Amino acid sequence: MMYYKIRDKTNTEYYVVGTPGKFSYNKTGRIFKLGQLRLFLTNIMKYDNRRRDIGKWEIVELEMHIKDIKEIYNVIKPEKMMQLIKDF
């Protein structure tokens, strides 16, 4: 499955997060499906003050594969699992 991020060309450690009307940059970024990416970019074009930012971006394509499937109790620490069971 393909996913996308919008990366800053000048500082390639930073990715776009937020909405077309109010976005910022951080090191993790927002992950888009293709339709979401197209909609985001289309909506950016509606904001005169944001339109200029598109030239500073590049699209990073990410391909994801399922590596393994685990049960939830294999991911949570045993101590935390015991605490959750006691509190339930």
N, CA, C and O atoms as a GROMACS GRO file, in nm:
protein
  352
    1MET      N    1   0.084  -0.117   0.000
    1MET     CA    2   0.000   0.000   0.000
    1MET      C    3   0.089   0.124   0.000
    1MET      O    4   0.190   0.130   0.070
    2MET      N    5   0.050   0.222  -0.079
    2MET     CA    6   0.131   0.344  -0.092
    2MET      C    7   0.074   0.456  -0.005
    2MET      O    8  -0.047   0.476   0.004
    3TYR      N    9   0.165   0.528   0.058
    3TYR     CA   10   0.131   0.646   0.138
    3TYR      C   11   0.225   0.758   0.098
    3TYR      O   12   0.327   0.734   0.034
    4TYR      N   13   0.190   0.879   0.138
    4TYR     CA   14   0.267   0.996   0.096
    4TYR      C   15   0.286   1.094   0.211
    4TYR      O   16   0.202   1.102   0.301
    5LYS      N   17   0.396   1.166   0.207
    5LYS     CA   18   0.423   1.276   0.299
    5LYS      C   19   0.471   1.395   0.215
    5LYS      O   20   0.526   1.378   0.106
    6ILE      N   21   0.449   1.514   0.268
    6ILE     CA   22   0.498   1.635   0.203
    6ILE      C   23   0.619   1.682   0.281
    6ILE      O   24   0.610   1.711   0.400
    7ARG      N   25   0.734   1.690   0.212
    7ARG     CA   26   0.860   1.725   0.278
    7ARG      C   27   0.908   1.862   0.232
    7ARG      O   28   0.890   1.901   0.117
    8ASP      N   29   0.969   1.933   0.324
    8ASP     CA   30   1.030   2.062   0.295
    8ASP      C   31   1.159   2.038   0.216
    8ASP      O   32   1.246   1.963   0.260
    9LYS      N   33   1.172   2.100   0.100
    9LYS     CA   34   1.291   2.081   0.016
    9LYS      C   35   1.418   2.135   0.081
    9LYS      O   36   1.526   2.079   0.063
   10THR      N   37   1.406   2.245   0.156
   10THR     CA   38   1.525   2.308   0.212
   10THR      C   39   1.574   2.239   0.339
   10THR      O   40   1.693   2.239   0.368
   11ASN      N   41   1.482   2.181   0.414
   11ASN     CA   42   1.519   2.109   0.535
   11ASN      C   43   1.448   1.974   0.530
   11ASN      O   44   1.336   1.959   0.577
   12THR      N   45   1.515   1.875   0.473
   12THR     CA   46   1.452   1.748   0.441
   12THR      C   47   1.419   1.662   0.563
   12THR      O   48   1.365   1.553   0.548
   13GLU      N   49   1.448   1.709   0.683
   13GLU     CA   50   1.408   1.638   0.804
   13GLU      C   51   1.265   1.673   0.844
   13GLU      O   52   1.206   1.605   0.928
   14TYR      N   53   1.208   1.776   0.784
   14TYR     CA   54   1.078   1.826   0.826
   14TYR      C   55   0.968   1.801   0.723
   14TYR      O   56   0.988   1.816   0.602
   15TYR      N   57   0.852   1.762   0.776
   15TYR     CA   58   0.736   1.729   0.696
   15TYR      C   59   0.617   1.814   0.738
   15TYR      O   60   0.611   1.863   0.850
   16VAL      N   61   0.523   1.831   0.647
   16VAL     CA   62   0.403   1.910   0.673
   16VAL      C   63   0.308   1.834   0.765
   16VAL      O   64   0.286   1.714   0.748
   17VAL      N   65   0.251   1.905   0.863
   17VAL     CA   66   0.143   1.854   0.948
   17VAL      C   67   0.033   1.960   0.953
   17VAL      O   68   0.060   2.078   0.930
   18GLY      N   69  -0.088   1.918   0.983
   18GLY     CA   70  -0.198   2.013   0.997
   18GLY      C   71  -0.293   2.010   0.880
   18GLY      O   72  -0.305   1.910   0.809
   19THR      N   73  -0.360   2.123   0.860
   19THR     CA   74  -0.462   2.136   0.757
   19THR      C   75  -0.417   2.239   0.655
   19THR      O   76  -0.322   2.313   0.680
   20PRO      N   77  -0.484   2.246   0.540
   20PRO     CA   78  -0.445   2.348   0.441
   20PRO      C   79  -0.452   2.491   0.495
   20PRO      O   80  -0.371   2.575   0.457
   21GLY      N   81  -0.547   2.517   0.582
   21GLY     CA   82  -0.561   2.652   0.636
   21GLY      C   83  -0.459   2.685   0.744
   21GLY      O   84  -0.423   2.802   0.763
   22LYS      N   85  -0.413   2.583   0.814
   22LYS     CA   86  -0.318   2.605   0.924
   22LYS      C   87  -0.226   2.483   0.934
   22LYS      O   88  -0.262   2.382   0.995
   23PHE      N   89  -0.111   2.494   0.875
   23PHE     CA   90  -0.016   2.383   0.881
   23PHE      C   91   0.118   2.430   0.936
   23PHE      O   92   0.148   2.550   0.939
   24SER      N   93   0.197   2.334   0.978
   24SER     CA   94   0.332   2.361   1.027
   24SER      C   95   0.420   2.243   0.987
   24SER      O   96   0.378   2.159   0.907
   25TYR      N   97   0.538   2.237   1.041
   25TYR     CA   98   0.633   2.132   1.007
   25TYR      C   99   0.682   2.063   1.134
   25TYR      O  100   0.697   2.128   1.238
   26ASN      N  101   0.705   1.932   1.126
   26ASN     CA  102   0.775   1.861   1.232
   26ASN      C  103   0.847   1.741   1.170
   26ASN      O  104   0.841   1.720   1.049
   27LYS      N  105   0.916   1.664   1.253
   27LYS     CA  106   0.998   1.555   1.200
   27LYS      C  107   0.920   1.428   1.167
   27LYS      O  108   0.973   1.340   1.099
   28THR      N  109   0.796   1.417   1.214
   28THR     CA  110   0.719   1.297   1.182
   28THR      C  111   0.625   1.321   1.065
   28THR      O  112   0.614   1.234   0.978
   29GLY      N  113   0.558   1.434   1.060
   29GLY     CA  114   0.473   1.468   0.948
   29GLY      C  115   0.340   1.396   0.945
   29GLY      O  116   0.313   1.307   1.026
   30ARG      N  117   0.260   1.436   0.852
   30ARG     CA  118   0.128   1.378   0.830
   30ARG      C  119   0.136   1.279   0.716
   30ARG      O  120   0.202   1.306   0.614
   31ILE      N  121   0.071   1.165   0.732
   31ILE     CA  122   0.070   1.062   0.628
   31ILE      C  123  -0.061   1.071   0.551
   31ILE      O  124  -0.168   1.078   0.610
   32PHE      N  125  -0.051   1.070   0.418
   32PHE     CA  126  -0.168   1.082   0.331
   32PHE      C  127  -0.182   0.958   0.244
   32PHE      O  128  -0.083   0.894   0.207
   33LYS      N  129  -0.306   0.924   0.211
   33LYS     CA  130  -0.334   0.834   0.099
   33LYS      C  131  -0.338   0.925  -0.023
   33LYS      O  132  -0.343   1.047  -0.008
   34LEU      N  133  -0.335   0.869  -0.143
   34LEU     CA  134  -0.326   0.950  -0.264
   34LEU      C  135  -0.441   1.051  -0.276
   34LEU      O  136  -0.417   1.168  -0.307
   35GLY      N  137  -0.563   1.008  -0.252
   35GLY     CA  138  -0.677   1.098  -0.260
   35GLY      C  139  -0.670   1.210  -0.158
   35GLY      O  140  -0.704   1.324  -0.189
   36GLN      N  141  -0.624   1.178  -0.038
   36GLN     CA  142  -0.610   1.280   0.067
   36GLN      C  143  -0.503   1.381   0.030
   36GLN      O  144  -0.518   1.501   0.055
   37LEU      N  145  -0.395   1.333  -0.030
   37LEU     CA  146  -0.287   1.422  -0.072
   37LEU      C  147  -0.337   1.518  -0.180
   37LEU      O  148  -0.311   1.638  -0.174
   38ARG      N  149  -0.407   1.465  -0.277
   38ARG     CA  150  -0.460   1.550  -0.385
   38ARG      C  151  -0.556   1.654  -0.330
   38ARG      O  152  -0.552   1.770  -0.370
   39LEU      N  153  -0.643   1.614  -0.238
   39LEU     CA  154  -0.738   1.707  -0.177
   39LEU      C  155  -0.665   1.815  -0.097
   39LEU      O  156  -0.701   1.932  -0.104
   40PHE      N  157  -0.563   1.775  -0.021
   40PHE     CA  158  -0.485   1.869   0.058
   40PHE      C  159  -0.420   1.974  -0.033
   40PHE      O  160  -0.430   2.094  -0.007
   41LEU      N  161  -0.356   1.928  -0.140
   41LEU     CA  162  -0.288   2.020  -0.232
   41LEU      C  163  -0.389   2.110  -0.305
   41LEU      O  164  -0.362   2.228  -0.328
   42THR      N  165  -0.503   2.055  -0.342
   42THR     CA  166  -0.608   2.135  -0.406
   42THR      C  167  -0.657   2.244  -0.311
   42THR      O  168  -0.677   2.359  -0.352
   43ASN      N  169  -0.677   2.208  -0.185
   43ASN     CA  170  -0.725   2.306  -0.087
   43ASN      C  171  -0.618   2.411  -0.055
   43ASN      O  172  -0.653   2.526  -0.025
   44ILE      N  173  -0.491   2.375  -0.061
   44ILE     CA  174  -0.385   2.473  -0.041
   44ILE      C  175  -0.395   2.583  -0.147
   44ILE      O  176  -0.369   2.700  -0.118
   45MET      N  177  -0.433   2.544  -0.268
   45MET     CA  178  -0.442   2.641  -0.377
   45MET      C  179  -0.550   2.747  -0.352
   45MET      O  180  -0.548   2.853  -0.415
   46LYS      N  181  -0.643   2.720  -0.261
   46LYS     CA  182  -0.749   2.815  -0.230
   46LYS      C  183  -0.702   2.929  -0.140
   46LYS      O  184  -0.768   3.033  -0.131
   47TYR      N  185  -0.588   2.910  -0.074
   47TYR     CA  186  -0.535   3.011   0.018
   47TYR      C  187  -0.421   3.086  -0.050
   47TYR      O  188  -0.315   3.030  -0.076
   48ASP      N  189  -0.442   3.213  -0.079
   48ASP     CA  190  -0.339   3.293  -0.146
   48ASP      C  191  -0.208   3.294  -0.068
   48ASP      O  192  -0.100   3.285  -0.126
   49ASN      N  193  -0.218   3.306   0.064
   49ASN     CA  194  -0.096   3.315   0.145
   49ASN      C  195  -0.026   3.181   0.161
   49ASN      O  196   0.090   3.178   0.201
   50ARG      N  197  -0.092   3.070   0.132
   50ARG     CA  198  -0.031   2.937   0.143
   50ARG      C  199   0.016   2.882   0.010
   50ARG      O  200   0.103   2.794   0.006
   51ARG      N  201  -0.038   2.933  -0.099
   51ARG     CA  202  -0.007   2.882  -0.233
   51ARG      C  203   0.143   2.888  -0.262
   51ARG      O  204   0.197   2.801  -0.329
   52ARG      N  205   0.209   2.990  -0.212
   52ARG     CA  206   0.353   3.006  -0.239
   52ARG      C  207   0.437   2.895  -0.176
   52ARG      O  208   0.550   2.872  -0.219
   53ASP      N  209   0.384   2.827  -0.075
   53ASP     CA  210   0.460   2.722  -0.006
   53ASP      C  211   0.475   2.596  -0.091
   53ASP      O  212   0.567   2.517  -0.067
   54ILE      N  213   0.388   2.576  -0.188
   54ILE     CA  214   0.393   2.452  -0.268
   54ILE      C  215   0.527   2.436  -0.339
   54ILE      O  216   0.575   2.324  -0.354
   55GLY      N  217   0.587   2.544  -0.382
   55GLY     CA  218   0.718   2.536  -0.450
   55GLY      C  219   0.830   2.493  -0.359
   55GLY      O  220   0.938   2.455  -0.407
   56LYS      N  221   0.809   2.497  -0.229
   56LYS     CA  222   0.911   2.458  -0.131
   56LYS      C  223   0.898   2.311  -0.090
   56LYS      O  224   0.974   2.262  -0.007
   57TRP      N  225   0.801   2.242  -0.149
   57TRP     CA  226   0.772   2.104  -0.107
   57TRP      C  227   0.810   2.002  -0.212
   57TRP      O  228   0.820   2.031  -0.331
   58GLU      N  229   0.830   1.880  -0.162
   58GLU     CA  230   0.842   1.764  -0.249
   58GLU      C  231   0.761   1.651  -0.186
   58GLU      O  232   0.743   1.648  -0.064
   59ILE      N  233   0.714   1.561  -0.266
   59ILE     CA  234   0.630   1.451  -0.219
   59ILE      C  235   0.716   1.327  -0.200
   59ILE      O  236   0.789   1.285  -0.290
   60VAL      N  237   0.706   1.270  -0.081
   60VAL     CA  238   0.777   1.146  -0.048
   60VAL      C  239   0.677   1.032  -0.055
   60VAL      O  240   0.573   1.035   0.011
   61GLU      N  241   0.709   0.932  -0.134
   61GLU     CA  242   0.622   0.816  -0.150
   61GLU      C  243   0.672   0.705  -0.058
   61GLU      O  244   0.789   0.669  -0.061
   62LEU      N  245   0.582   0.651   0.024
   62LEU     CA  246   0.616   0.545   0.118
   62LEU      C  247   0.540   0.418   0.081
   62LEU      O  248   0.420   0.423   0.054
   63GLU      N  249   0.609   0.308   0.079
   63GLU     CA  250   0.544   0.181   0.051
   63GLU      C  251   0.544   0.098   0.179
   63GLU      O  252   0.649   0.076   0.240
   64MET      N  253   0.426   0.053   0.219
   64MET     CA  254   0.415  -0.025   0.343
   64MET      C  255   0.376  -0.168   0.312
   64MET      O  256   0.290  -0.195   0.228
   65HIS      N  257   0.440  -0.258   0.383
   65HIS     CA  258   0.411  -0.400   0.374
   65HIS      C  259   0.387  -0.453   0.514
   65HIS      O  260   0.447  -0.404   0.610
   66ILE      N  261   0.301  -0.552   0.527
   66ILE     CA  262   0.282  -0.616   0.656
   66ILE      C  263   0.400  -0.709   0.679
   66ILE      O  264   0.424  -0.801   0.601
   67LYS      N  265   0.473  -0.684   0.787
   67LYS     CA  266   0.588  -0.767   0.820
   67LYS      C  267   0.549  -0.881   0.913
   67LYS      O  268   0.592  -0.995   0.895
   68ASP      N  269   0.466  -0.848   1.012
   68ASP     CA  270   0.428  -0.947   1.111
   68ASP      C  271   0.296  -0.903   1.175
   68ASP      O  272   0.263  -0.784   1.175
   69ILE      N  273   0.224  -0.997   1.227
   69ILE     CA  274   0.101  -0.968   1.300
   69ILE      C  275   0.119  -1.022   1.441
   69ILE      O  276   0.154  -1.139   1.459
   70LYS      N  277   0.095  -0.937   1.541
   70LYS     CA  278   0.115  -0.977   1.680
   70LYS      C  279  -0.013  -0.956   1.760
   70LYS      O  280  -0.096  -0.872   1.726
   71GLU      N  281  -0.026  -1.034   1.863
   71GLU     CA  282  -0.136  -1.015   1.958
   71GLU      C  283  -0.104  -0.894   2.045
   71GLU      O  284   0.013  -0.860   2.066
   72ILE      N  285  -0.207  -0.829   2.094
   72ILE     CA  286  -0.187  -0.709   2.174
   72ILE      C  287  -0.103  -0.738   2.298
   72ILE      O  288  -0.019  -0.657   2.336
   73TYR      N  289  -0.125  -0.851   2.360
   73TYR     CA  290  -0.050  -0.883   2.482
   73TYR      C  291   0.099  -0.907   2.454
   73TYR      O  292   0.178  -0.910   2.548
   74ASN      N  293   0.138  -0.924   2.328
   74ASN     CA  294   0.280  -0.936   2.293
   74ASN      C  295   0.346  -0.801   2.276
   74ASN      O  296   0.469  -0.793   2.267
   75VAL      N  297   0.268  -0.695   2.271
   75VAL     CA  298   0.323  -0.562   2.249
   75VAL      C  299   0.330  -0.483   2.379
   75VAL      O  300   0.424  -0.407   2.401
   76ILE      N  301   0.229  -0.501   2.466
   76ILE     CA  302   0.225  -0.428   2.593
   76ILE      C  303   0.318  -0.498   2.693
   76ILE      O  304   0.323  -0.620   2.698
   77LYS      N  305   0.390  -0.419   2.771
   77LYS     CA  306   0.478  -0.475   2.874
   77LYS      C  307   0.394  -0.557   2.972
   77LYS      O  308   0.282  -0.518   3.005
   78PRO      N  309   0.447  -0.671   3.020
   78PRO     CA  310   0.371  -0.756   3.113
   78PRO      C  311   0.324  -0.682   3.238
   78PRO      O  312   0.212  -0.704   3.284
   79GLU      N  313   0.408  -0.594   3.293
   79GLU     CA  314   0.370  -0.520   3.414
   79GLU      C  315   0.249  -0.430   3.386
   79GLU      O  316   0.158  -0.421   3.467
   80LYS      N  317   0.250  -0.366   3.271
   80LYS     CA  318   0.141  -0.277   3.232
   80LYS      C  319   0.014  -0.358   3.207
   80LYS      O  320  -0.096  -0.314   3.244
   81MET      N  321   0.028  -0.473   3.146
   81MET     CA  322  -0.087  -0.559   3.120
   81MET      C  323  -0.151  -0.603   3.252
   81MET      O  324  -0.274  -0.603   3.264
   82MET      N  325  -0.070  -0.641   3.350
   82MET     CA  326  -0.121  -0.682   3.480
   82MET      C  327  -0.194  -0.566   3.548
   82MET      O  328  -0.300  -0.585   3.608
   83GLN      N  329  -0.138  -0.446   3.537
   83GLN     CA  330  -0.202  -0.327   3.597
   83GLN      C  331  -0.336  -0.300   3.530
   83GLN      O  332  -0.434  -0.268   3.598
   84LEU      N  333  -0.340  -0.312   3.400
   84LEU     CA  334  -0.465  -0.289   3.327
   84LEU      C  335  -0.572  -0.391   3.367
   84LEU      O  336  -0.689  -0.356   3.381
   85ILE      N  337  -0.532  -0.515   3.385
   85ILE     CA  338  -0.626  -0.620   3.424
   85ILE      C  339  -0.677  -0.593   3.566
   85ILE      O  340  -0.796  -0.608   3.592
   86LYS      N  341  -0.588  -0.553   3.657
   86LYS     CA  342  -0.629  -0.522   3.795
   86LYS      C  343  -0.726  -0.405   3.799
   86LYS      O  344  -0.823  -0.408   3.875
   87ASP      N  345  -0.700  -0.303   3.720
   87ASP     CA  346  -0.785  -0.183   3.720
   87ASP      C  347  -0.920  -0.207   3.653
   87ASP      O  348  -1.014  -0.131   3.674
   88PHE      N  349  -0.928  -0.312   3.574
   88PHE     CA  350  -1.052  -0.341   3.503
   88PHE      C  351  -1.150  -0.400   3.599
   88PHE      O  352  -1.262  -0.432   3.560
   0.00000   0.00000   0.00000
